[in-house]
């Protein structure tokens, strides 16, 4: 199985109504998901912070969600998922643009390598029904990846969850904006606010009687 981090094993993490030891024996005897069948090597209760059984099914589900999240952030591949997320910066051609400051750049995030994602941006528009995954601005103005800025912003990239890479994308875009760059970053573009939600009028009659 593919690992996110070569130094960390791939893990199968799940809830059970049996003891962990009995469930592990069942897994070694061929039960469990297909991706892990025949690959169960060691019970890793040292990675489980919960000593006592869950109170109920909802508590168990919440614990599982939290544990998978925590282990994923550390770099473990979990339950057949080994996606790695990258943030990247593309230099854009400023021709015809005004007020580009120190430069015109695009910030994005991807589960591909930055190089593979840039190639997708610059490829020809796919024929339907294939989905067009290109950014219009990168397709038109992309000049190449800016490795210098990528290293300066975060030498530790990549990350291992989509939530974290979305946060990192927004952080990078804001940092570059504050450094004096003109930044394009889709929904993460600095200054691009979500449209205001309509407010309920206080003079309308209540629905409650």
C-alpha positions in Angstrom: 0.0 0.0 0.0 1.2 3.5 -0.8 2.5 5.6 2.1 2.2 9.4 2.5 5.5 9.4 4.5 8.1 6.7 3.8 8.8 6.6 7.6 5.2 6.0 8.7 3.2 2.8 8.1 -0.2 2.7 6.4 -2.9 2.2 9.0 -6.3 0.6 9.1 -8.4 2.6 11.7 -11.9 1.5 12.6 -14.4 1.0 15.4 -15.2 -2.5 16.8 -17.6 -4.0 19.3 -15.0 -6.6 20.1 -11.8 -6.1 22.0 -9.0 -4.6 19.8 -7.0 -7.8 20.2 -9.9 -10.0 19.1 -10.6 -7.8 16.1 -7.0 -7.8 15.1 -7.0 -11.6 15.1 -10.1 -11.6 12.9 -8.3 -9.2 10.5 -5.3 -11.5 10.4 -7.6 -14.4 9.6 -8.8 -12.6 6.4 -11.7 -10.4 7.5 -11.8 -6.7 7.0 -11.6 -4.4 3.9 -10.1 -5.7 0.7 -7.3 -3.1 0.5 -5.8 -4.3 3.8 -6.5 -8.1 3.5 -3.4 -10.1 4.3 -1.4 -7.0 5.3 -2.2 -6.7 9.0 1.1 -6.7 10.7 0.8 -5.2 14.1 -1.8 -3.8 16.5 -1.0 -0.2 17.2 -2.9 0.7 20.3 0.0 3.0 21.2 -1.5 5.4 18.6 -5.0 5.3 20.2 -5.4 8.0 22.9 -8.7 6.5 24.1 -8.2 4.0 27.0 -11.9 3.4 27.8 -14.7 2.2 25.5 -16.9 4.8 23.9 -20.2 5.7 25.6 -22.4 5.0 22.6 -22.4 4.7 18.8 -22.2 8.5 18.3 -19.3 8.9 20.7 -17.5 6.1 18.9 -18.1 7.7 15.5 -16.8 11.1 16.9 -13.7 9.4 18.3 -13.0 7.7 15.1 -13.3 10.9 13.1 -11.0 12.8 15.5 -8.4 10.0 15.5 -8.3 9.6 11.7 -7.9 13.4 11.4 -5.1 13.5 14.0 -3.2 10.6 12.4 -3.7 12.0 8.9 -2.2 15.4 9.9 0.9 13.5 11.2 1.4 12.0 7.8 0.0 8.5 8.2 -1.9 7.0 5.2 -5.3 5.8 6.6 -7.7 3.2 5.4 -6.5 3.1 1.8 -6.2 6.9 1.4 -2.7 8.3 0.9 -3.5 11.6 -0.8 -0.8 14.3 -0.5 -1.9 18.0 -0.9 0.4 20.7 -2.3 0.2 24.5 -2.4 1.9 26.1 -5.4 2.6 29.5 -7.0 2.5 30.3 -10.7 4.0 33.5 -12.3 1.5 35.2 -14.5 2.1 37.4 -17.6 1.2 41.0 -16.5 0.8 42.2 -20.1 -2.1 44.7 -20.2 -2.5 44.6 -16.4 -2.1 47.6 -14.1 -1.0 47.7 -10.5 0.8 44.4 -10.4 3.2 45.5 -7.6 6.2 43.2 -7.1 4.6 40.7 -9.6 1.5 39.0 -10.8 1.0 35.5 -9.4 -1.5 32.7 -9.0 -1.8 30.6 -5.8 -3.5 27.2 -6.0 -3.7 23.9 -4.2 -3.8 20.4 -5.6 -3.6 16.6 -4.9 -1.2 16.3 -7.9 2.4 17.5 -7.8 2.7 21.2 -8.6 4.3 20.3 -11.9 1.5 17.9 -12.9 -1.2 20.5 -11.9 0.5 23.3 -13.9 0.6 21.0 -16.9 -3.2 20.5 -16.5 -3.7 24.3 -16.4 -1.7 24.7 -19.7 -3.2 21.8 -21.5 -5.8 22.1 -24.3 -9.4 22.4 -23.2 -10.8 18.9 -22.8 -13.6 17.7 -24.9 -17.0 17.1 -23.2 -18.0 15.3 -21.1 -14.6 15.6 -19.5 -14.5 18.4 -16.9 -12.3 21.4 -17.5 -10.0 21.6 -14.4 -7.9 24.5 -15.8 -7.8 27.9 -14.2 -8.6 30.4 -17.0 -6.0 32.9 -15.8 -3.2 30.3 -15.6 -4.2 28.8 -18.9 -3.9 32.2 -20.5 -1.2 33.9 -18.6 0.8 31.2 -16.8 4.6 31.5 -17.2 5.7 28.7 -14.9 6.0 27.7 -11.2 7.8 30.1 -8.9 9.9 27.7 -6.8 11.6 30.6 -5.0 8.4 31.9 -3.6 7.1 28.4 -2.8 10.2 27.6 -0.7 10.1 31.0 1.0 6.4 30.7 1.9 6.5 27.1 3.3 9.4 24.8 3.0 7.4 22.2 4.8 4.7 21.8 2.1 2.9 19.4 1.4 0.1 18.7 3.9 -2.1 15.7 4.2 -5.7 16.9 4.5 -7.8 19.0 2.1 -8.9 21.3 5.0 -5.3 22.1 5.8 -4.3 22.8 2.2 -7.2 25.1 1.8 -6.1 27.0 4.9 -2.5 27.1 3.6 -3.6 28.3 0.1 -5.4 31.2 1.8 -2.4 32.0 4.0 0.0 32.0 1.1 -2.3 34.3 -1.0 -2.6 36.7 1.9 1.2 36.7 2.6 1.9 37.4 -1.1 -0.7 40.2 -1.1 0.9 41.7 1.9 4.4 41.4 0.3 3.2 43.6 -2.6 2.1 41.0 -5.2 -1.1 41.1 -7.2 -2.6 37.7 -6.4 -5.1 35.5 -8.1 -6.3 32.5 -6.0 -9.9 31.8 -6.8 -12.1 32.0 -3.7 -8.9 32.5 -1.6 -8.0 35.7 -3.5 -7.3 38.5 -0.9 -10.2 41.0 -0.8 -12.7 38.6 -2.5 -15.4 38.4 0.1 -18.4 36.1 0.0 -21.6 37.9 -1.0 -23.5 39.2 2.0 -26.5 37.1 3.1 -29.9 38.8 3.0 -31.0 39.9 6.5 -34.4 39.0 7.8 -36.6 42.0 8.2 -37.8 42.6 11.8 -41.1 44.2 10.6 -42.3 41.0 8.9 -44.9 38.9 10.8 -43.6 36.0 12.8 -44.2 32.4 11.5 -45.0 31.4 15.1 -48.5 31.8 16.5 
